[in-house]
Structures are given as C-alpha cells and as structure tokens.
Amino acid sequence: MHKAGKAAVAVAALLAMNCGGSGGGGTNPTGPTGGGGGGGQSTTVTISITGQGGRLAFNPNPAVVTAGQLVVFKNNDSVAHHIILDDGTVQTADIAPGQSSAAVAMGTSGSPTYHCTIHPGMVGGFNGSEAEPPPNCNMAYCGG
C-alpha cells in the first residue's frame, strides 16, 4: 500500500473510533508523543479553542502540522464545539467545555482549513492557510 493510502486508512480508523454521537467530551491531551524527528515518531499539536469568534477562535491559527502528525483540540470555552476540516475528511466528536478531542492524524490530502459545525463563524487553518468566516455572519462566534 502506498504512503497516501496508509494515511487514509489511519484517518478512517481514527474517525471510526472518534465519530460517536453528540454530547460526550473527549479525552485529555497526551502531550508530545515523540521527538518530532525521524524514526516514525510524531508530535501531538494541541490547538486551543478560545471562545472568541472568527479567526481568533483557535490558537495557534494557523497551526503548523505535517502529514501524519496528531492534532488535539482543547476546548477552553464554556460551550461545546465540534470541529471538521472544510473538505469533510476529518472531524471530532462534540468537545465539551474543559475537554479535549481524541487525537486525529492529519492526512496528506486533507483540507488546510477547518471550522466548528455548531458555530460556523469559528474558523482555522494549517500551515499558513487562513479560513474566512461566512459572509454576513451574524450568529454566535462570528466576530474576529
């Protein structure tokens, strides 16, 4: 199996475990899982959900990640959030306040931008890509 196929299988397996119903929190972040260099080790990148709107809702934004690197979303807000890549390839379960998502592996062909499905005005990106909140956004978490 080629490298992109292996990454797709890994992402599909994580989504199968991670895409449950609504409500429940997530897991606690585990911190770095390796040195970030060679040898098949990867580092977990934690992206904080700040509770602000627009591009200010996530920190860091944009985040720097490499293919196969694990990403955890930590909800520092007072309401639940549900993150999805804009191309639909990866998403979290609902993340309760104070909780974290399960770690998701970033694929090689996934979208460089993402948003909260509950609050579409909350947007983020990876590796220099910046998402824009929806035009004329007037719902909760749109500002920025």
C-alpha positions in Angstrom: 0.0 0.0 0.0 1.4 3.4 -0.9 2.0 6.2 1.7 -1.2 8.2 0.9 -3.3 5.0 1.2 -1.8 4.2 4.6 -2.5 7.7 5.8 -6.1 7.5 4.6 -6.6 4.1 6.4 -5.2 5.6 9.6 -7.5 8.6 9.4 -10.5 6.4 8.6 -9.7 4.2 11.7 -9.4 7.3 13.9 -12.7 8.7 12.6 -14.5 5.3 13.2 -13.4 5.5 16.8 -14.0 9.2 17.2 -17.3 10.0 15.5 -19.8 9.0 18.0 -22.9 10.7 18.9 -23.4 14.1 20.4 -22.6 15.4 23.8 -19.8 13.4 25.4 -16.5 15.2 25.9 -13.3 14.0 24.6 -10.1 12.6 26.0 -7.4 14.6 27.8 -4.5 15.6 25.6 -1.4 13.4 26.0 1.3 15.9 25.1 4.1 15.1 22.8 4.4 11.5 21.7 7.9 11.8 20.3 10.8 14.0 19.3 9.3 15.2 16.0 12.4 14.0 14.1 12.8 10.8 12.1 12.2 7.2 13.2 8.4 7.3 12.7 7.8 9.4 15.8 5.3 12.3 15.7 4.4 15.2 18.0 0.9 16.0 19.1 -0.1 19.6 18.3 -2.7 21.0 20.7 -5.0 23.7 19.3 -6.9 25.6 21.9 -10.4 26.8 21.4 -10.6 30.2 23.0 -14.3 31.0 22.7 -13.8 34.1 20.6 -15.2 34.4 17.1 -13.8 34.3 13.6 -10.1 33.5 13.1 -9.5 34.4 16.8 -11.3 31.3 18.0 -8.3 28.9 17.7 -4.8 29.2 19.0 -2.4 28.8 17.2 -4.1 29.8 14.0 -2.9 28.8 11.6 -1.2 25.8 13.2 1.8 24.1 11.7 1.4 20.4 11.2 2.9 17.7 9.0 1.2 14.7 7.3 0.5 12.0 9.9 1.0 14.4 12.8 -1.6 14.1 15.6 -3.8 17.1 16.4 -5.9 17.6 19.6 -8.5 20.3 20.0 -8.7 21.6 23.6 -12.0 23.4 24.5 -11.2 26.3 26.8 -14.6 27.8 26.1 -17.9 27.5 28.2 -19.9 25.8 25.4 -19.4 22.6 23.3 -17.7 22.7 19.9 -17.4 20.2 17.0 -14.5 20.7 14.6 -14.5 19.5 11.0 -12.0 20.0 8.1 -13.7 22.0 5.4 -13.4 19.2 2.9 -15.1 16.8 5.4 -12.3 14.3 5.6 -11.7 14.6 9.4 -13.9 15.7 12.3 -14.1 15.5 16.0 -17.0 14.4 18.2 -18.6 17.2 20.2 -16.0 18.6 22.6 -17.5 19.6 26.0 -16.2 22.7 27.9 -12.8 21.9 29.5 -12.4 18.7 27.5 -10.2 17.7 24.5 -10.9 15.9 21.3 -9.3 12.5 20.6 -6.1 12.9 18.7 -6.7 12.9 14.9 -4.0 12.2 12.4 -3.6 14.8 9.6 -3.6 13.2 6.2 -1.6 14.2 3.2 -4.6 15.4 1.1 -6.9 16.9 3.7 -8.2 20.4 3.7 -5.9 23.1 5.0 -8.8 24.9 6.7 -11.5 23.9 9.3 -14.4 25.3 11.3 -16.8 24.5 14.1 -20.0 22.9 12.8 -22.0 24.3 15.8 -20.5 27.8 15.3 -19.6 28.2 11.6 -18.1 31.6 12.2 -15.2 29.9 14.1 -12.6 29.1 11.5 -9.0 27.9 11.5 -6.2 26.8 9.2 -3.0 24.8 8.9 0.4 25.7 7.5 -0.2 29.3 6.5 -3.8 28.8 5.2 -6.4 31.0 6.7 -10.2 30.4 6.5 -12.7 33.2 6.3 -15.9 33.3 8.4 -19.1 33.0 6.3 -20.1 36.3 4.5 -22.5 38.4 6.5 -22.1 36.2 9.5 -24.3 37.4 12.4 -24.6 34.3 14.6 -22.6 33.5 17.8 -18.9 33.3 17.5 -18.7 35.2 14.1 -16.6 38.3 15.1 -13.0 38.5 14.8 
